[in-house]
Every structure is written in structure tokens, then in C-alpha cells.
Amino acid sequence: AQSVTQPDIHITVSEGASLELRCNYSYGATPYLFWYVQSPGQGLQLLLKYFSGDTLVQGIKGFEAEFKRSQSSFNLRKPSVHWSDAAEYFCAVRTQAGTALIFGKGTTLSVSS
Amino acid sequence: DGGITQSPKYLFRKEGQNVTLSCEQNLNHDAMYWYRQDPGQGLRLIYYSQIVNDFQKGDIAEGYSVSREKKESFPLTVTSAQKNPTAFYLCASQRQGTEAFFGQGTRLTVV
């Protein structure tokens, strides 16, 4: 069965510092990969997605993610974090033949001034 | 504007009561989903539907029921059989081969 692991439950970074959120998946083939962001009490907003092609994908709000097949990873990065980036971040996968997204348990990002 | 609308935003349920959460989309998406979110648990799939009049159980379907009589609507009923219904419920829709779009959620509390 497919699974998604986000090893970091909570991360705190200083405003202006760089950010990397980790995501590892378990699946025999290359899945479709997603990062979503959620503000408290709100729905999920898509940051970026990877289906195929270039393994470095750009998303909204200055985020990017890199798919590494050898490591089964899809880590999210941002060069300079803003206070408004404080939120919960979810990595998700879907098999190419499947339908529903499978989510990791999320990483809460706090931004300190 | 196209999107997914969940209502109500907040819902309170008494012990032994059934309640229904509404989810409507005007994106013309075939597939719709219900997820439950608990702190530290991520999102867990309750039910999903890929076409009208058809739906499948997800990982935690016990105590829940759904219907899909119209393409635009996918209501979720939380029955009295669900022993721990307090959670944040998210509805999503998806066109085949693309990403899922989410509603703003309904917070259900047992009182």
C-alpha cells in the first residue's frame, strides 16, 4: 500500500531564512506528487504538483520541490521564508492508476521574527 | 466563480443524532471525496465517488454514509454509529488526471 511520511511534525524558522520540508513516499512506481498548504480552520490550497518531466517544479508563493526517484522523496523548499508562510503543509501522493490522494500527517511551520 | 462550497462551517451534534454535511461543486468534476482531519493525523479518506450514483468506501467509512445523485453534490451523513465524530471534515473534487480542489471545511463538534 502507498504511504507518505513527513518526518518533521513541527519546524520553526526565522523570517528570511531558507526552508526545506521533507516528504518520503512508499510506492513501487512513480506516483503523482503534491504539496498543499492549510491555514488554521481553512481548506487546503495546492502549492505545486509533479506528474512527469523536469524533476524540479515551481509552485505558487515562491515554493519549489524536487522529485528524487532514488530517494523516493519530494522535498519542498523556499529560499526566504515570510511570516505569512506560517501554516500546516501536507505532502500527498496518488498512483497513476488511482484516484484518491494519500496524505502525510503534515508539518506545522512556525516563523519567528 | 467556480469552486467547492461546504456548509455549514460549524455544526454541533447531540449524542445519538445523525447530521448531514453538504458539499457542492460547480467545477464540472467527475470525482468527489470526503476526508476527515484530526490533529496530528493528516487527512484520512472516508468515501469517494468517481461518477454519479456510484461511490466507494475509503479507509475510515464506518459510521458514515454518502450519496451521489447529482454530479455537483456529494453530501456526507455522520450517523450515530460514529462514536467519535468530532473532527474537521473536508470535501474535495477532481477532474481525471489533475489535482484535487478542496472546500473550506466543516467543523463538527459533539455536544
Interface residues (C-beta under 8 A of the other chain):
Chain A: I9 F34 Y36 G41 Q42 G43 L44 Q45 L46 K49 F90 T99 A100 L101 I102 F103 G104 K105 G106
Chain B: I4 Q6 A31 Y33 Y35 G40 Q41 G42 L43 R44 L45 Y48 Q50 G58 F88 L90 A92 Q94 E99 A100 F101 F102 G103 Q104 G105 R107
